[in-house]
Amino acid sequence: MLSKMLKTVAGGGIEAGMVQAGIRPVIAVEFDPTKPDLSRAIAQTHHRNFSEYGCRVVQLTVQEIARLGFLGFPRRPDYLHASPVCANFSQAHTAKAGIAFETTDDLSAAIAVAEAIRQLQPQVFTLENVPRYQNSQSFSIILSALELEGYSVNYSVVNMADFGLPQARRRLVLIASRGCRVAIPAYRKPIGWYDAIAHLIPTMSDSQLLPKQRQAVEQFLTANEPTPLLLERVGGRNGLKYKPGHLPCNTILRSHFTDHKGCNRSKFADIWLPDGTVKSLSIQGAARLQGFPDWYEFPKETATAGSIIGYSVPPSFASQLFMSAQSYSYVGNS
């Protein structure tokens, strides 16, 4: 069983990973009061993908769920996952100030997660967040709760490209268990973005490069042999607008798919091929780069689908995380 504790919008990356690991998700908390329309749309997508497993979505904040005493939540579930809101700790949010601004809302969410650990007593607890979360008081609150309840804890900042994901994505990952020490999954050789989605490229729409994208291609070709390039149309941290096909792609962000008003972007990334063909990266392609399985159904709206992709824990990593927990739990209980 999986009880999923969230304060921010997400789309079911953890649940998809659990399903792939042979574990049935039973309940999810899915609500962000700052984005109610998006939360409702994502909850509908969640229901469409996971209702067949009996998983229900509770559209309340984790703080509200805690005040209700986790009514309807299974006690002593096999798994409990938390991805507390991370906006105040993200690199994009703190780039100008250089520091994270922890709010009372961040702290109250952490207190609610700590209370969930105490009341629900899961066998395995997992958490995912941006790297800077590990230096927060919020994270300390959750760590203290795990220590007081007798959990063995293992956490580190990992690059998900080191677990076979065709995307460079650094995240804080924690896994804790009772009765045995659990570990982060073993290293897997990184794969390039091109190998991950090459079979999808012929079905993608034709596109034209923007001036800055053309400049990036020309810059690359002055010193390199022609090879497929993935070029962002927006963003591009550190000024790197392209990625050769043998490398994992840059971190996929929600902002790639939406403008400053949260509306759909018609295009968010392009693929340049050595024969001069240019294709627009599809939602299906972006989902594959984020590790989503083919059976996951996305909504038609680019902004909503992109939010799910950008916010979610990569399912391919989540499945490895929980399969690792299962193997250690089995050894510990044998």
C-alpha positions as CSV (number, residue, x, y, z in Angstrom):
1,M,0.0,0.0,0.0
2,L,1.0,3.6,-0.6
3,S,-0.1,6.7,1.3
4,K,1.2,9.7,-0.5
5,M,1.6,13.0,1.4
6,L,1.9,16.1,-0.7
7,K,1.6,19.9,-0.3
8,T,2.2,20.8,-3.9
9,V,0.7,19.8,-7.2
10,A,2.1,16.6,-8.8
11,G,0.8,14.1,-11.2
12,G,1.4,10.6,-9.9
13,G,5.1,10.0,-10.7
14,I,5.4,8.2,-7.4
15,E,2.3,6.1,-7.9
16,A,3.4,5.1,-11.5
17,G,6.7,4.0,-10.0
18,M,4.9,2.1,-7.3
19,V,2.7,0.3,-9.8
20,Q,5.7,-0.7,-11.8
21,A,7.3,-2.1,-8.6
22,G,4.2,-4.2,-8.0
23,I,2.8,-2.0,-5.1
24,R,-0.8,-0.7,-5.0
25,P,-1.3,3.0,-4.3
26,V,-4.3,3.6,-2.0
27,I,-4.5,7.3,-1.2
28,A,-3.0,10.6,-2.4
29,V,-3.1,14.2,-1.1
30,E,-3.3,16.5,-4.1
31,F,-4.0,20.2,-3.5
32,D,-2.2,23.5,-3.8
33,P,-4.3,26.4,-2.7
34,T,-2.2,28.8,-4.8
35,K,-3.1,26.9,-7.9
36,P,-6.6,25.5,-7.3
37,D,-7.6,25.1,-11.0
38,L,-4.3,23.3,-11.8
39,S,-4.7,21.1,-8.7
40,R,-8.2,20.0,-9.8
41,A,-7.0,19.3,-13.3
42,I,-4.1,17.2,-12.1
43,A,-6.3,15.4,-9.6
44,Q,-8.6,14.4,-12.5
45,T,-5.6,13.0,-14.4
46,H,-4.5,11.2,-11.3
47,H,-8.0,9.6,-11.0
48,R,-8.0,8.6,-14.6
49,N,-4.6,6.8,-14.2
50,F,-4.9,5.2,-10.8
51,S,-8.6,4.7,-9.9
52,E,-8.4,1.2,-11.2
53,Y,-6.1,0.4,-8.3
54,G,-8.6,1.8,-5.8
55,C,-6.4,4.9,-5.2
56,R,-8.4,7.9,-4.2
57,V,-7.4,11.6,-4.3
58,V,-8.0,13.8,-1.3
59,Q,-8.1,17.5,-2.4
60,L,-6.9,19.1,0.8
61,T,-3.5,20.4,2.0
62,V,-1.4,18.1,4.2
63,Q,-1.9,20.5,7.1
64,E,-5.7,20.1,6.8
65,I,-5.4,16.4,6.6
66,A,-3.3,16.4,9.8
67,R,-5.9,18.6,11.6
68,L,-8.5,15.9,10.7
69,G,-6.3,13.3,12.3
70,F,-5.6,11.6,9.0
71,L,-9.1,10.4,8.8
72,G,-9.5,7.5,6.3
73,F,-5.8,6.9,6.0
74,P,-4.6,3.3,6.6
75,R,-2.6,2.8,9.8
76,R,0.8,1.0,9.4
77,P,0.9,1.2,5.6
78,D,3.8,-0.4,3.8
79,Y,4.8,2.9,2.3
80,L,4.4,6.6,3.0
81,H,5.8,9.2,0.6
82,A,6.2,12.9,1.1
83,S,7.2,15.6,-1.5
84,P,6.7,18.8,0.5
85,V,6.3,22.1,-1.4
86,C,9.7,23.1,-2.7
87,A,9.2,26.5,-4.4
88,N,10.9,28.4,-1.7
89,F,14.0,26.2,-1.8
90,S,14.4,25.8,-5.6
91,Q,17.3,27.2,-7.5
92,A,15.1,29.3,-9.7
93,H,13.3,30.9,-6.8
94,T,16.5,31.7,-4.9
95,A,18.9,32.5,-7.7
96,K,18.8,36.3,-7.2
97,A,18.8,36.3,-3.4
98,G,21.2,33.3,-3.1
99,I,19.3,32.0,-0.1
100,A,16.1,30.1,0.6
101,F,13.2,31.8,2.3
102,E,11.6,29.2,4.6
103,T,8.0,30.2,5.4
104,T,5.6,29.3,8.1
105,D,3.7,27.3,5.5
106,D,6.8,25.3,4.8
107,L,7.2,24.6,8.5
108,S,3.6,23.7,9.0
109,A,3.7,21.2,6.1
110,A,6.8,19.6,7.6
111,I,5.1,19.4,11.0
112,A,2.1,17.7,9.3
113,V,4.4,15.2,7.6
114,A,6.1,14.5,10.9
115,E,2.7,13.9,12.5
116,A,1.8,11.5,9.7
117,I,4.9,9.5,10.4
118,R,4.0,9.3,14.1
119,Q,0.3,8.5,13.6
120,L,0.4,6.3,10.6
121,Q,3.7,4.4,11.4
122,P,4.6,3.3,7.9
123,Q,7.1,0.5,7.4
124,V,9.0,2.5,4.8
125,F,9.0,6.3,4.5
126,T,10.4,8.2,1.5
127,L,10.9,11.8,0.7
128,E,11.9,13.7,-2.4
129,N,12.7,17.4,-2.8
130,V,15.1,19.9,-4.3
131,P,18.7,19.8,-2.9
132,R,18.5,22.9,-0.8
133,Y,15.7,21.4,1.3
134,Q,18.2,19.3,3.2
135,N,19.5,22.5,4.9
136,S,16.0,23.6,6.0
137,Q,14.4,23.6,9.4
138,S,11.5,21.8,7.7
139,F,13.8,18.9,6.8
140,S,15.2,18.8,10.4
141,I,11.6,18.5,11.7
142,I,11.0,15.4,9.6
143,L,14.4,13.9,10.4
144,S,13.7,14.3,14.1
145,A,10.4,12.6,13.9
146,L,12.0,9.6,12.1
147,E,14.7,9.4,14.7
148,L,12.3,9.5,17.6
149,E,10.1,6.8,16.0
150,G,13.1,4.5,15.6
151,Y,13.6,4.6,11.8
152,S,16.9,3.8,10.1
153,V,17.4,6.8,7.7
154,N,19.5,7.1,4.5
155,Y,19.4,10.3,2.4
156,S,21.6,12.1,-0.1
157,V,21.4,14.4,-3.1
158,V,21.5,12.3,-6.3
159,N,21.5,13.0,-10.0
160,M,18.8,10.9,-11.5
161,A,20.8,10.5,-14.7
162,D,22.9,8.1,-12.5
163,F,19.9,5.8,-12.3
164,G,19.3,5.3,-16.0
165,L,17.1,8.4,-16.5
166,P,17.9,10.3,-19.8
167,Q,17.8,13.6,-17.9
168,A,20.1,15.4,-15.5
169,R,18.0,16.0,-12.5
170,R,19.5,16.6,-9.0
171,R,17.2,15.9,-6.1
172,L,17.3,15.2,-2.4
173,V,16.1,11.6,-1.8
174,L,15.5,10.1,1.6
175,I,14.4,6.5,2.4
176,A,13.8,5.3,6.0
177,S,12.6,2.0,7.4
178,R,11.9,0.1,10.6
179,G,13.7,-3.1,11.3
180,C,16.4,-2.9,8.6
181,R,18.6,-0.3,7.0
182,V,17.5,0.5,3.5
183,A,19.6,2.1,0.7
184,I,19.3,4.4,-2.3
185,P,19.2,2.3,-5.5
186,A,22.4,1.1,-7.1
187,Y,24.0,3.2,-9.9
188,R,22.9,2.6,-13.5
189,K,24.8,3.8,-16.5
190,P,23.4,7.1,-17.8
191,I,21.7,7.1,-21.2
192,G,21.4,9.8,-23.8
193,W,18.1,11.6,-24.6
194,Y,18.3,10.5,-28.2
195,D,18.3,6.8,-27.5
196,A,15.3,7.3,-25.2
197,I,13.0,8.9,-27.7
198,A,14.5,8.2,-31.2
199,H,11.5,6.0,-32.0
200,L,9.1,8.8,-31.3
201,I,10.9,11.6,-33.3
202,P,9.3,10.7,-36.7
203,T,5.8,11.2,-35.3
204,M,6.6,14.7,-33.9
205,S,5.5,17.9,-35.6
206,D,7.9,19.8,-37.9
207,S,9.3,23.0,-36.4
208,Q,11.7,25.9,-37.1
209,L,14.5,27.0,-34.9
210,L,14.5,30.4,-33.2
211,P,17.4,32.7,-34.0
212,K,19.2,31.9,-30.7
213,Q,18.6,28.1,-31.4
214,R,20.2,28.5,-34.8
215,Q,23.2,30.3,-33.2
216,A,23.5,27.4,-30.7
217,V,23.6,24.9,-33.5
218,E,26.2,26.9,-35.5
219,Q,28.3,27.3,-32.4
220,F,28.2,23.5,-31.8
221,L,29.1,22.6,-35.4
222,T,32.2,24.8,-35.4
223,A,33.9,22.3,-33.1
224,N,31.9,19.1,-33.3
225,E,30.7,16.6,-35.9
226,P,26.9,16.8,-36.7
227,T,24.8,14.8,-34.2
228,P,21.2,15.2,-33.0
229,L,20.7,18.2,-30.7
230,L,17.9,18.9,-28.2
231,L,17.4,22.7,-28.0
232,E,15.3,24.5,-25.4
233,R,13.1,27.3,-26.6
234,V,12.8,28.9,-23.2
235,G,15.0,29.0,-20.1
236,G,18.3,27.3,-20.6
237,R,20.1,27.8,-17.3
238,N,23.9,28.4,-17.4
239,G,23.4,29.5,-21.0
240,L,23.6,25.9,-22.4
241,K,20.7,25.8,-24.9
242,Y,21.5,22.5,-26.6
243,K,22.3,18.9,-25.6
244,P,24.0,16.4,-27.9
245,G,22.1,13.1,-28.3
246,H,24.5,11.0,-26.3
247,L,24.0,13.0,-23.2
248,P,21.0,13.2,-20.8
249,C,18.9,16.3,-21.4
250,N,18.7,19.3,-19.0
251,T,16.3,19.2,-16.1
252,I,12.7,19.3,-17.3
253,L,10.9,22.2,-15.6
254,R,7.2,23.2,-15.5
255,S,8.2,26.6,-16.8
256,H,9.2,25.1,-20.1
257,F,5.6,24.3,-20.9
258,T,3.8,27.4,-19.5
259,D,4.2,31.2,-19.8
260,H,4.2,33.6,-16.9
261,K,0.4,33.5,-16.8
262,G,0.4,29.7,-16.6
263,C,-1.0,29.4,-20.2
264,N,0.0,26.8,-22.8
265,R,3.3,27.2,-24.7
266,S,2.7,25.9,-28.2
267,K,6.4,24.8,-28.4
268,F,8.8,24.2,-25.6
269,A,11.9,22.4,-27.1
270,D,13.1,21.4,-30.6
271,I,15.2,18.5,-32.0
272,W,17.7,19.3,-34.7
273,L,18.9,16.3,-36.8
274,P,22.1,16.2,-38.9
275,D,20.1,16.1,-42.1
276,G,18.6,19.5,-41.3
277,T,15.2,18.2,-40.1
278,V,13.8,20.1,-37.1
279,K,11.1,18.5,-34.9
280,S,9.1,19.9,-32.0
281,L,9.5,17.8,-28.9
282,S,6.2,16.3,-28.0
283,I,4.6,15.9,-24.6
284,Q,5.0,12.1,-25.2
285,G,8.7,12.7,-25.8
286,A,9.1,14.9,-22.7
287,A,7.2,12.3,-20.6
288,R,9.6,9.6,-21.8
289,L,12.6,11.8,-20.8
290,Q,11.0,12.1,-17.4
291,G,10.7,8.4,-17.0
292,F,6.9,8.0,-17.4
293,P,5.6,4.7,-18.7
294,D,3.7,4.5,-22.0
295,W,0.4,3.6,-20.4
296,Y,0.2,6.9,-18.4
297,E,-2.5,9.1,-19.9
298,F,-1.8,12.9,-20.0
299,P,-4.4,15.6,-20.4
300,K,-4.6,17.4,-23.7
301,E,-3.6,20.8,-22.3
302,T,0.1,21.4,-22.7
303,A,0.3,23.5,-19.5
304,T,-1.3,20.8,-17.3
305,A,0.6,17.9,-18.9
306,G,3.8,19.9,-18.7
307,S,3.1,20.7,-15.0
308,I,2.7,17.0,-14.3
309,I,5.9,16.2,-16.1
310,G,7.9,19.0,-14.5
311,Y,6.7,18.5,-10.9
312,S,6.6,14.7,-10.7
313,V,9.2,12.4,-9.2
314,P,10.4,10.4,-12.3
315,P,8.5,7.1,-12.2
316,S,11.5,5.1,-13.5
317,F,13.5,6.3,-10.4
318,A,10.6,5.8,-8.0
319,S,10.2,2.1,-9.1
320,Q,13.9,1.5,-8.5
321,L,13.6,3.2,-5.1
322,F,10.8,1.0,-4.0
323,M,12.2,-2.2,-5.4
324,S,15.3,-1.5,-3.4
325,A,13.2,-1.0,-0.3
326,Q,11.4,-4.2,-1.0
327,S,14.6,-6.2,-1.3
328,Y,16.0,-4.8,1.9
329,S,12.8,-5.3,3.8
330,Y,12.7,-8.9,2.6
331,V,16.2,-9.6,3.8
332,G,15.6,-7.8,7.0
333,N,12.4,-9.8,7.8
334,S,13.8,-13.2,6.6
